């Protein structure tokens, strides 16, 4: 007597259909269990924004703790705290792929540019090195341009998900 393998005994009869209920994917779910998959660009952008957040809080705490009388420490601390809060909120919005993430990225870019300009503004005029303002303006333009480009990318990702 010939025995058939296990898979052959459990096979469907000829002409029969397999009635398997498969989970459906929603526009926001990437896996079958309904969890959100994130593109590599979104993950990298959220990681960079998290580093911005930590750096902003570190700068604000350091300026508040040292209170160096040679420059206006309160200006740098306020700008750094505002940037840290803005980039923290932006990090969460980007990670969650929310509709408000592109606008928050633009706001974060503006506040980051203000932080770049606050650094030479906090130094007394007699202590300014030549080219310090030019360097601050270039940094402000670069961070704004980068976050505007990131806002465009996130906007396109949000559009494809909805």
N, C-alpha and C positions, 0 to 999 in steps of 0.2 A: 504494500500500500504506500502510495506516494503522499507525502505531507507537503502542504504548501507553506511558504513563509508567512509570518504574522501579517505583514502588510498586505498580502494578497487576500487573506481571509477577511480583512477589514475593508477591503476595497468596495467601492460602490458598484451596484449592479449595472449591467450594460444599459446604456440609454438613460440612466438615472442622473439627476442633477444633484450637485453638491449644494446643500443649503447652509452656507456658512454666513453668519452675520458678521460683517466687518465693521469696525468702528469708522465713523465718518470723520473727515478732517474739516475743521472750520477754517476760515481765512486766517485766523490767528494761531492755529495749532500747527505745529510742524511734525510732531510725533503722534503715534496712534493713541497715546494716553492723554492727549490734549495739552501737553506742555508746550510752552512757547520756545521755538528755536530762534536763535539770534545769529545774524550774519557775523562773520569775522570782523568786518568793519565796525559794526555796532559794539561788539565786545571790546575791541581795541580802543575805540573812542571813549567808551565808558571807563576803561582802565586809565586812560590819559586824564580824563576829567576828575577821576578820583585822586590822582596824583596832584592835579591842580588844587583840589580841595584841601588836601593834607598840607601842601606847601603854603597855601594862603593862611590856614589856621596857624601853622608853625611861625610864619613871618609875623602875624598879628600878635601871637603870644610872646615871641622873642622881643618885639619892639615894646610891648607893654611891660615886660619884665625888666628890660635894660634901662629904658627911659633916658637915653643918651641926650645930654643937653646941647650937643653940638649941632643937632638938627631937629626939625619938627617931627618927633617920633609919633605923635598922635595922628598926623596926616597919613603916614605910612600904615600905622596900625588900623585906622578906619578903612582905608582903601583895601588893605589885605583882608580884613574881616568881611567886607562887602563882596569881594571877589570869591572868598571861600564859601560864603553862603550861596552866592549865585551859581558857582560851579557845582556845589553839592546838590542843589535842586535840579540843575541841568543833568547831572550824572544819573539821578533817579529817573528823570523823564526819558533820557536816552536809553537807559537799561530796560525800561518798561515799554519802549517804543510807543510813546504817547504822541498825540497830535500836537501838543504844545511844545514838544522838544525843539523844533527848529527855531521858534521864537525865543526860547530860553537860551539857545546857543548864541543867538545874535546878542541878546542882553548880556550874556557872559562875556562875549567878545568886547562889547563896549566897556563893561566894568573892568575887564582885564587891561584894556588900553588905558583906561583912567589910572589904573595901578602903575602901569609903566610910566605914565607922565607924572604921577605923584612922587616917584623916587627922586628925580632931580629938583622937583618943586619943594621938597622938604629940606634940601641942602641950602644953607645961606649963600648968597650971591658971590661973596668973596672966596668961597671954598669950591666953587664949581670948576671942574676941569674943562678944558676946551673940548668940544664935541659931545659933551654929556647930553645936552638936549637933543642933538641930532640922533644919537644912539637910542634915546628914549622914544623919540618919534618913530624911528624905524622899528623898534620892538612893538610899539603900539599898533602900527600898520600891519606887521606880520601876524600878531595874535588875532587881530580883527579879521584879516584875510583868511587865516586858517579856520577860524570858527565860522565864518560865513560859508566857506566851502563845506565844512562839516554839516552846517545847517541845510545846505542844498542836498547833500547825500542823505541825511536823515529824513528830509521831506520826501525824497523819492522812495525810501524804504517804507515810510508810513503810508504813502499812496499805494504801494503794491500790496500792503497787508490789509487794506480796507476795501 
